[in-house]
Amino acid sequence: MGPPRPLVRRARSFVHAGGILAFQEYDLSFSGPKFDDMPLWSMCSHAITALFERAGLPVRAGALLYTWFLEAGLPIPECRLEYLIDGGERSLYYEWLTETMRSLLPKMEALGVLEKGALDIDQLQEQLRDEAVRSNCPFMVGPMGAAFVRTPLDSRA
């Protein structure tokens, strides 16, 4: 895995001895329970994961933070891997996923993850909302990994 390791090392250089270094990343290698009544949500979720895989980006970044911290010479970090769950009419997740898909869609089409016209991006937010509300299912975002550590007081550590 290329770029993440140097990034953690570089970030460490900006933190004073005894300071806190924290990273947060999604882990797209698994996305929790699937709901048959939410095919549009599933399609978007799978497309994001497929894009990362085809682009050679770390799909397991959230779970790999632990390893990356150790490889950067940091102490064992405290870590979390948590699911974000929301739903109902007012959830902000519909807009979040729509804008994520809007920004990634050109690359998805270029890499053959989605065919051009597979999504009506201008209607996606309302379609996602309707799908979730109609199905009475929670809108789950893949697990978010977090790692944080207090940097050593001895700068040689």
N, C-alpha and C positions, 0 to 999 in steps of 0.2 A: 504494500500500500504506500503510495508516494507522498503527496502533499500534506496530509494531516499531521504526520510526525514532525516535520520541520516547523509547522505552524504552532504546535504546542511548545516546542523548544523556543521559538521566537517569542511567543506570548510570555513565557516564563521570564525572559530577559527584561520585560517591562514591569515585573512585579517585585516590589521591595522584599528583602528578607523578612519572613514572618507574615507577608501579605497572603491574600487568598487568590488562587487561580481557579476559575470555574469555566467549564464548557457545558453546552447543552446541544444535543443533536438527536434527530429522529433515528430510530432503528427501523428500517423498512423491510427487514428480513422476515418479519411476521407482523400480522395486523390484527390478530385477535379473532373473535367469533365473526362469522359471516352471517348476514341476514338476507335470506332469499328475496325478501320484499324490497331490497335496496340495490337493484342491479346497476343503476347509474353511479351510485357511490362506490360500488365494487369496481366498476370499470375505471373510474378515476384513480382509485387507490392502486389498482394493478398497473395502470399506465405510468404513474409516478415511479413505482418500483422498477418497472421495465426500462424506463428512461435512464435511471441511475445505473442499472446493470449494463445497458448498451453503451452508455457514455463512459463506463469504467470508473464510476464514482463509488465510494464506499457505502454500500447498502446497509451494512451493519454498524455504521458509525456510532450510534448511541451505546451499543454494547462494547465497542472497541475503545471507548474513551479511557477506560481503566488501563488497558495495555499501552495506549499512547502516552498516558501520564508517566507510567513506569519507564517506558523507553526514553522519555525526555529527562530522566534522572530525578523525577519527583518522588516523594513518599507515596505510599499506598493511598489512593484517594478514597473518599466516601463517594458512593455511587447510588444512583436511583435509576429505575426504568419504570416509568409510569404511563398509564393510558389516560388520555384526555377524553372525556365523554360528555356529550351535551345533546340537546334535542329540543323539540318544540318549535313553535312559530318564531320565537325571537333569537334563536341561536345565531351566534356570529360565525359559526363554522361553515355555513352555506356560502357566505361571502368569501371567507378565507380560502375555501377549496376552489371556488370559482376563480378568484384572482390568482391563485397558485397555478391552476390549469391554464389560465389566459397567458401567464408569463412563460409557461413551459410548452405550450401547444406548438409553436413553430418548430422547436427542437424535436418534439415527439413526432411530428409529421415528417421532418427531415430524416429521422432515424428509423421511420417505419413502425413506430410504436402505435400510433393511431393513423388511420387513413384521413386524408383531408375531408372535412365535412362530417366526421364521425360524431362531433359534438356541436351543438348550437351554443357557443360560448356566451352569447348575449342572453340566452334563456336558462343557462345552467343553474344559476343561483336559485331561481324559483322552482325549477324542476327538482333540484336536490331537496329544497324545503318541502315541496309537495310529497315527494317520495318518503321522506322521514316522518312527516306528520301523518300521512295516510297509513303507514305501516306500524306506527306506534313503537318504533325501534330507536334506540339511541344512535347518535351520530358519533362514531368512534374514530379517533385519529390514531394512527400507529403509535407505538410507545415512544416516549421521549426519554432519552438517556441523559443523565447529568452526572458530572464528576467534578468534585471540588476538593481542594487540598490547601492547607497552609504551607507556604514555601518554607524550606529550612532556614533557620537563623544563621547557620554557617553557610556562606555563599559557595563553599567548595562542595557541598553535598548535592 
